[in-house]
Amino acid sequence: MQKSIFQKITNWVVAGVFLVLVTGFSLLEQPSAKAQSLTPPTSIESAPTSVTSVTDNVRHLIATNECTGCNLIGAKLKNTNLQNANLENANLQGADLERANLQGTNLQGANLQGADLGKASIIGANLKNANLFDADLEKANLTGANIVGANFQGADLEKAITPLGLTTQ
């Protein structure tokens, strides 16, 4: 009786080891998920994309004074003359516009979140529905700017000259 129990245990161990080996070898034969994800699909043709770089958009803006709806995220426009430019719906998030001339500029619907507009001249600019969340407007001049619907939450307005209705608290 002792021998039959020992034989059964041995058979179970051998079967278990066999299953582990079979499973291990079958996994080695499978391509990895990483390799599959890096393999480009061959049956789908990729459509051409027209992504314009921020640098190209800055060049276009300087040349034409217009860049509606364009990507200017993080653009370096310090001391730039953008008087009467059209930047409607442009994304200027995190852009450096310190001491820039934005007099009469159309920034309607523009995203200026976190942008540096310190000491900028924004006299008579259209900031209707613009996002200036966390923007730096320290010592900026916003005299006569249209700020209807603009978001100034968290903006630094220290020593800024602001239009009626905008407080510097």
C-alpha positions in Angstrom: 0.0 0.0 0.0 2.9 2.3 0.8 4.3 1.7 -2.7 1.0 2.7 -4.5 0.8 6.0 -2.7 4.4 6.7 -3.5 3.8 5.8 -7.2 0.8 8.1 -7.3 2.7 11.0 -5.9 5.6 10.4 -8.3 3.2 10.3 -11.2 1.6 13.6 -10.1 5.0 15.3 -9.8 6.1 14.0 -13.2 2.9 15.2 -14.8 3.2 18.6 -13.1 6.8 19.1 -14.2 5.7 18.1 -17.7 2.9 20.6 -17.8 5.3 23.4 -16.5 7.8 22.5 -19.2 5.2 22.4 -22.0 3.7 25.8 -20.8 7.1 27.4 -20.6 8.1 26.3 -24.1 4.8 27.4 -25.6 5.2 30.9 -24.1 8.7 31.1 -25.6 7.3 30.5 -29.0 4.8 33.4 -28.7 5.9 36.8 -30.0 5.9 39.4 -27.2 3.2 42.0 -26.9 5.9 44.7 -27.1 7.2 43.4 -30.4 3.7 43.2 -31.7 2.9 46.8 -30.7 6.1 48.1 -32.4 5.4 46.4 -35.7 3.6 48.8 -38.0 0.4 47.6 -39.6 0.9 46.7 -43.2 -2.7 46.8 -44.4 -3.5 50.3 -43.3 -2.1 53.2 -45.3 -1.1 56.1 -43.2 -2.6 59.4 -44.2 -0.2 62.3 -44.7 -0.2 64.7 -41.7 0.4 68.4 -41.9 1.7 69.2 -38.4 3.3 72.7 -38.4 6.0 73.2 -35.8 5.9 76.1 -33.3 9.0 77.5 -35.0 7.3 77.5 -38.4 4.3 79.2 -36.9 6.4 81.9 -35.2 8.1 82.6 -38.6 4.7 82.8 -40.3 3.4 85.2 -37.5 6.4 87.5 -37.8 6.2 87.5 -41.6 2.4 88.0 -41.9 1.3 89.4 -38.5 -1.4 86.6 -38.6 -1.6 83.2 -37.0 -5.2 82.3 -36.3 -5.8 79.1 -34.4 -2.2 78.1 -34.6 0.1 76.3 -32.2 2.5 78.7 -30.4 2.9 76.7 -27.2 6.0 77.9 -25.4 6.9 80.3 -28.2 9.7 82.8 -27.5 8.2 86.2 -28.5 9.9 88.4 -25.9 10.2 92.0 -27.0 8.4 91.2 -30.3 6.2 93.8 -32.1 2.9 92.1 -32.7 0.8 95.3 -32.9 -2.5 94.7 -34.6 -1.7 91.0 -35.2 -4.5 88.4 -35.6 -4.0 85.6 -33.1 -7.6 84.6 -32.7 -7.9 81.2 -31.1 -4.2 80.7 -31.1 -2.6 78.5 -28.4 0.0 80.6 -26.7 0.1 78.4 -23.5 3.4 79.1 -21.7 4.6 81.5 -24.3 7.1 84.2 -23.4 5.6 87.6 -24.5 7.4 89.7 -21.9 7.6 93.3 -23.0 5.9 92.4 -26.3 3.8 95.0 -28.2 0.3 93.6 -28.4 -1.5 96.9 -29.0 -4.7 96.3 -30.9 -3.9 92.6 -31.3 -6.8 90.2 -31.7 -6.4 87.5 -29.0 -10.1 86.6 -29.0 -10.4 83.0 -27.7 -6.6 82.6 -27.4 -5.1 80.3 -24.8 -2.6 82.3 -22.8 -2.5 80.0 -19.8 0.7 80.4 -17.9 2.1 82.9 -20.5 4.5 85.6 -19.5 3.0 88.9 -20.4 5.0 90.9 -17.9 5.4 94.6 -18.9 3.6 93.9 -22.2 1.7 96.6 -23.9 -1.8 95.1 -24.5 -3.5 98.5 -25.0 -6.8 98.2 -26.9 -6.3 94.4 -27.6 -9.2 92.0 -28.0 -9.0 89.5 -25.2 -12.7 88.4 -25.5 -13.0 84.8 -24.1 -9.3 84.5 -23.9 -7.8 82.1 -21.3 -5.2 83.9 -19.1 -5.3 81.4 -16.2 -2.1 81.7 -14.2 -0.7 84.2 -16.7 2.0 86.7 -15.6 0.7 90.2 -16.3 2.8 92.0 -13.8 3.2 95.7 -14.9 1.4 95.0 -18.2 -0.8 97.8 -19.7 -4.3 96.6 -20.6 -5.9 100.0 -21.0 -8.9 99.8 -23.3 -8.6 96.0 -23.8 -11.8 94.0 -24.4 -11.8 91.5 -21.5 -15.4 90.3 -21.9 -15.5 86.6 -20.9 -11.7 86.4 -20.4 -10.4 84.1 -17.6 -8.0 85.9 -15.3 -8.1 83.3 -12.6 -4.8 83.0 -10.8 -3.2 85.6 -13.1 -0.6 87.9 -11.6 -1.8 91.5 -12.1 0.6 93.1 -9.7 1.1 96.8 -10.7 -0.7 96.1 -14.0 -2.8 98.9 -15.6 -6.1 97.2 -16.0 -9.4 98.2 -17.9 -12.5 99.0 -15.9 -14.0 95.9 -14.3 -10.7 94.0 -13.8 -9.3 94.2 -10.3 -5.7 93.6 -9.4 -6.4 91.9 -6.1 
